[in-house]
Amino acid sequence: MELPNSARAVVIGGGVAGCSVAYHLARLGWSEVILVERHELTEGTTWHSAGFVGQLRSTVTQTKMIMYSAGLYPELAELTGMDPGWRGVGGLRLATTPERVEESLRLAGAGETYGLGLSVLSGAEAKEMLPLLDVRDVRAALWLPGDGWLDPALLARALAAGAEKLGVRIFTGTRVTGLDVVGGEVSGVRHARGAEEWSVQADTVVIAAGAASGRVGRLAGVDIPVVPIKHQYVVTEPFDVPSSMPTVRDPDNIVYFREEGGGILVGGYIRNPEIWDTGHPLEEPRTLFAADMPKFQESWESAARRVPALGRTGIVKVVHGPEAFTPDGEFLLGETAVRGLWTAAGFCVHGLAAAGGVGKIMAEWIVDGSPEYDVFGMDLRRFGGHARSSSWARAKALDSYSKYYDIVYPGEERTAARPLRRSPAWVRHAELGAEFGEKSGWERVNWFKSNAGPSPEAREAPGGRGALEDQEAWETRGDREARPAGWAGRVWSPAIRQECLATRDAAGLFDQTSFSKLEISGHQALMRLQRVCAGQLDRPPGSIVYTQLLNERGGIEADLTVTRLAEDRFRLVTGTAFGVHDAAWLRGHGLDVRDVTSAHACYCLWGPRALDILGTLSDDDLTFGYMRAREISVGNVPVLAQRVTFVGEFGWELYCPSEYGLTLWDALMEAGTPYGMRPAGYRAIDSMRLEKGYRVWGMDITPETTPVEAGLGFAVAKDKDFLGRSALEAAARRLACLVLDDPRQVCLGGEPVRLGGEPVRLGGEPASRVTSGGYGHRVERSIAYAYLPAGTAPGDRAEVGVTGTWVGATVVAEPLYDPASDRIRHLPA
Ligand SMILES: Cc1cc2nc3c(=O)[nH]c(=O)nc-3n(C[C@H](O)[C@H](O)[C@H](O)COP(=O)(O)OP(=O)(O)OC[C@H]3O[C@@H](n4cnc5c(N)ncnc54)[C@H](O)[C@@H]3O)c2cc1C
């Protein structure tokens, strides 16, 4: 069969991902789709995969994708006449420590919110299901009846057969050697078939080349930070293991197993993984590495403790193969920096389980412009420019792999490849004992240890405990008094409360330099922005507008402020991690965007003494109104002051060119300290923004929620047309504020552990999940947000599942703090 001269879409890679993308593109009605594979189908990583399909993942979207896959795989046999060998045996996930039990309970609660059938069993019940298990140390087990396993190569072939049935043409033995890019858009793919060379014109190309995706991406000059890492499993000789054996995951021992040919297949993660260090991944078909039994020793011993019969059984097969890992252990999906060039890669030992969902998402994204699910956590554009660095990607990927099964506690920070991006004031933060967190490579202050103890005045008073060395003692006392129960109190400091109270009573100084800042200018800038923003931007220069960018379904693709710097110049400020994503969305809608993030430092001075403090440093009129921006001088530093807040107190975001950043920080600290101002961090911001009901994109609002549902109707212009407007109907659900009866029980919501948020019940029935939660120190309440049926009203009762315990909660009017916003709108008295 000859390659065509042109195609509507070219999918590169005949593994399970490429076959699924091609199948789903065809299912959405695309004709003239071709798939090219350099070897035979599946001869990259797919053929040797262990075949597990486990539905429970750390994010809602991944779990939904895998649930979709699990539903698709059994159907494929019927659709194509090819049976992917699905064994719906169910799965057990064991917990042997109190922490793992807590995680299991959280997972079970989260599972309830998206209809994933699962239950919590005792060790004895797990043993009843699988008598081979030694459960003496098992405290609980999750039972996932929808889990199972299948034959990986058969699955890929069934997807390929389905694709072919729908008109996709598949070319094996066809190697991609070049990608043509014209004016930033992909225009064609060059191939080699034996000695022959072929060019196919196409303006949609999907790189699904597994561990070779980084290399293929470089043909077009794009960075796909895939890191090939070696992964191993073994198969034992048969010993009458029943084929109905459920799959087992034992995360505390970082091993997993299932039945295979009457024996057991044992796979394991290890603490010292090895990169497949090659410039030419997957060049040979069916690449496997020599067995490395010393590296597998610990996994094998752990497995033999769990299944003692293994100690009497021989190993008949070792599979040691390459897999594509990523810097954060999440998939790499979406459009690259080259228009029309997409990727679906980096499946971190879940490609098989996820492939159905990956195909669905990718096809919807390519055909409709946005997928049904919120995919930001997997969006290729979540990294900064440093994703180009292979040393960065490798350090991160090795770290993610080695901690794959570890519990990540809320607020716990990974340490690999840090510090990377630093604010000009970072050195001062470090001097003050900042506890740093990392986002998109930025070092951001979570809290300052120096705030954990008494106020500076009390410390200096006669008999006061002066030095910073005393902090540990103060923290311990503070912990006892105020530390939230359970996981929410694990990574925590009394400093957070002090920072909130100082911001309420005097002022807080927050370093938000990591904000993403985008500029758009030109005579068509307003007209084009008006088309993509739901808010009304046609306001005088100096105005700031809080707005959302919507997709065709009315879902929120971005949430940002737009400052009109001049008639034809706008600056957009969005979250630290969202700049690349938001810029791509805007570019995709015809806007010319400049990312100026690195050009400006940003410090936020908020609190009732902010006017006094800034007044000592500036001769400018500082009384300009809320949602207005002015150029001012602060000390010797030129500053753009934006009168906005994310904590509900009077004040400004102060932007200066980066090189003035340290000087500005020092000036503000010196001026503010006598007024009781404290430097403060992101955990305080998060507490205060909850009290004010300010939404966070990716948690409270996502591409799956509309502004009407999210209670952001006030930010939607009534007097203009914009993308997504026609989809904004009356909402059947609304984002509601709940207050928990027990203030020490604190919800974590969808972040940072990202288990999908605590379940919420109304009238004893599953209703929703918490999008974000936390403790509000100014209102002294435990707050949670969740989407509830539109008829729900303040005073209604609900229950929130905090780690397996149902805590009573009441729906309340929001915001809880300063509902009339007097503290924001008016100058401090
Ligand atoms: C030991 C091991 C066990 C695993 N167990 C499981 C499991 O139990 N469950 C699970 O869900 N996942 C598991 N995985 C992971 C899973 O196998 C992978 O995530 C999945 O197979 C990846 O599929 P893919 O299509 O992305 O990549 P691949 O299957 O590698 O496909 C990529 C294809 O692209 C082709 N290609 C590359 N370069 C070019 C080019 N220039 N031109 C044309 N074609 C090209 C390659 O030849 C290859 O066929 C396991 C992985 C390993 C290593």
The ligand as an SDF file (V2000), in Angstrom:
LIG
                    3D

 53 58  0  0  0  0  0  0  0  0999 V2000
    7.8180   -3.6500   32.0910 C   0  0  0  0  0  0  0  0  0  0  0  0
    6.6200   -2.7910   31.8260 C   0  0  0  0  0  0  0  0  0  0  0  0
    5.3780   -3.1690   32.3210 C   0  0  0  0  0  0  0  0  0  0  0  0
    4.2590   -2.3720   32.0710 C   0  0  0  0  0  0  0  0  0  0  0  0
    3.0540   -2.7310   32.5990 N   0  0  0  0  0  0  0  0  0  0  0  0
    1.9670   -1.9620   32.4000 C   0  0  0  0  0  0  0  0  0  0  0  0
    0.6940   -2.3240   32.9130 C   0  0  0  0  0  0  0  0  0  0  0  0
    0.5670   -3.3360   33.5540 O   0  0  0  0  0  0  0  0  0  0  0  0
   -0.3640   -1.5050   32.6850 N   0  0  0  0  0  0  0  0  0  0  0  0
   -0.2350   -0.3590   31.9620 C   0  0  0  0  0  0  0  0  0  0  0  0
   -1.2240    0.3500   31.8120 O   0  0  0  0  0  0  0  0  0  0  0  0
    0.9540    0.0000   31.4430 N   0  0  0  0  0  0  0  0  0  0  0  0
    2.0540   -0.7620   31.6450 C   0  0  0  0  0  0  0  0  0  0  0  0
    3.2460   -0.4220   31.1080 N   0  0  0  0  0  0  0  0  0  0  0  0
    3.3120    0.7930   30.3230 C   0  0  0  0  0  0  0  0  0  0  0  0
    2.6970    0.6170   28.9510 C   0  0  0  0  0  0  0  0  0  0  0  0
    3.1970   -0.5250   28.3650 O   0  0  0  0  0  0  0  0  0  0  0  0
    3.0310    1.8430   28.1310 C   0  0  0  0  0  0  0  0  0  0  0  0
    2.6020    3.0010   28.8110 O   0  0  0  0  0  0  0  0  0  0  0  0
    2.3650    1.8200   26.7650 C   0  0  0  0  0  0  0  0  0  0  0  0
    2.5750    0.6240   26.1360 O   0  0  0  0  0  0  0  0  0  0  0  0
    2.9090    2.9720   25.9540 C   0  0  0  0  0  0  0  0  0  0  0  0
    2.2920    2.9530   24.7180 O   0  0  0  0  0  0  0  0  0  0  0  0
    2.7200    4.0040   23.6070 P   0  0  0  0  0  0  0  0  0  0  0  0
    1.8360    3.7810   22.4740 O   0  0  0  0  0  0  0  0  0  0  0  0
    2.7850    5.3480   24.2080 O   0  0  0  0  0  0  0  0  0  0  0  0
    4.2410    3.6280   23.2970 O   0  0  0  0  0  0  0  0  0  0  0  0
    4.8480    2.4190   22.4320 P   0  0  0  0  0  0  0  0  0  0  0  0
    4.1100    1.1550   22.6400 O   0  0  0  0  0  0  0  0  0  0  0  0
    6.2970    2.3860   22.7100 O   0  0  0  0  0  0  0  0  0  0  0  0
    4.5710    2.8800   20.9720 O   0  0  0  0  0  0  0  0  0  0  0  0
    5.3200    3.9030   20.3460 C   0  0  0  0  0  0  0  0  0  0  0  0
    5.5760    3.4560   18.9240 C   0  0  0  0  0  0  0  0  0  0  0  0
    6.1510    4.5410   18.2030 O   0  0  0  0  0  0  0  0  0  0  0  0
    7.0100    3.9760   17.2460 C   0  0  0  0  0  0  0  0  0  0  0  0
    7.9520    4.9830   16.7680 N   0  0  0  0  0  0  0  0  0  0  0  0
    8.9490    5.5770   17.4720 C   0  0  0  0  0  0  0  0  0  0  0  0
    9.6240    6.4100   16.6750 N   0  0  0  0  0  0  0  0  0  0  0  0
    9.0420    6.3780   15.4760 C   0  0  0  0  0  0  0  0  0  0  0  0
    9.3080    7.0250   14.2310 C   0  0  0  0  0  0  0  0  0  0  0  0
   10.3170    7.8800   14.0860 N   0  0  0  0  0  0  0  0  0  0  0  0
    8.5040    6.7300   13.1740 N   0  0  0  0  0  0  0  0  0  0  0  0
    7.4720    5.8550   13.2990 C   0  0  0  0  0  0  0  0  0  0  0  0
    7.2140    5.2080   14.4400 N   0  0  0  0  0  0  0  0  0  0  0  0
    7.9720    5.4640   15.5110 C   0  0  0  0  0  0  0  0  0  0  0  0
    7.6800    2.8630   18.0160 C   0  0  0  0  0  0  0  0  0  0  0  0
    8.2490    1.9000   17.1560 O   0  0  0  0  0  0  0  0  0  0  0  0
    6.5600    2.3210   18.8580 C   0  0  0  0  0  0  0  0  0  0  0  0
    5.9100    1.2050   18.2840 O   0  0  0  0  0  0  0  0  0  0  0  0
    4.3950   -1.1840   31.3330 C   0  0  0  0  0  0  0  0  0  0  0  0
    5.6360   -0.8080   30.8410 C   0  0  0  0  0  0  0  0  0  0  0  0
    6.7510   -1.6010   31.0840 C   0  0  0  0  0  0  0  0  0  0  0  0
    8.0770   -1.1680   30.5800 C   0  0  0  0  0  0  0  0  0  0  0  0
  1  2  1  0
  2  3  1  0
  2 52  2  0
  3  4  2  0
  4  5  1  0
  4 50  1  0
  5  6  2  0
  6  7  1  0
  6 13  1  0
  7  8  2  0
  7  9  1  0
  9 10  1  0
 10 11  2  0
 10 12  1  0
 12 13  2  0
 13 14  1  0
 14 15  1  0
 14 50  1  0
 15 16  1  0
 16 17  1  0
 16 18  1  0
 18 19  1  0
 18 20  1  0
 20 21  1  0
 20 22  1  0
 22 23  1  0
 23 24  1  0
 24 25  2  0
 24 26  1  0
 24 27  1  0
 27 28  1  0
 28 29  2  0
 28 30  1  0
 28 31  1  0
 31 32  1  0
 32 33  1  0
 33 34  1  0
 33 48  1  0
 34 35  1  0
 35 36  1  0
 35 46  1  0
 36 37  1  0
 36 45  1  0
 37 38  2  0
 38 39  1  0
 39 40  1  0
 39 45  2  0
 40 41  1  0
 40 42  2  0
 42 43  1  0
 43 44  2  0
 44 45  1  0
 46 47  1  0
 46 48  1  0
 48 49  1  0
 50 51  2  0
 51 52  1  0
 52 53  1  0
M  END
$$$$
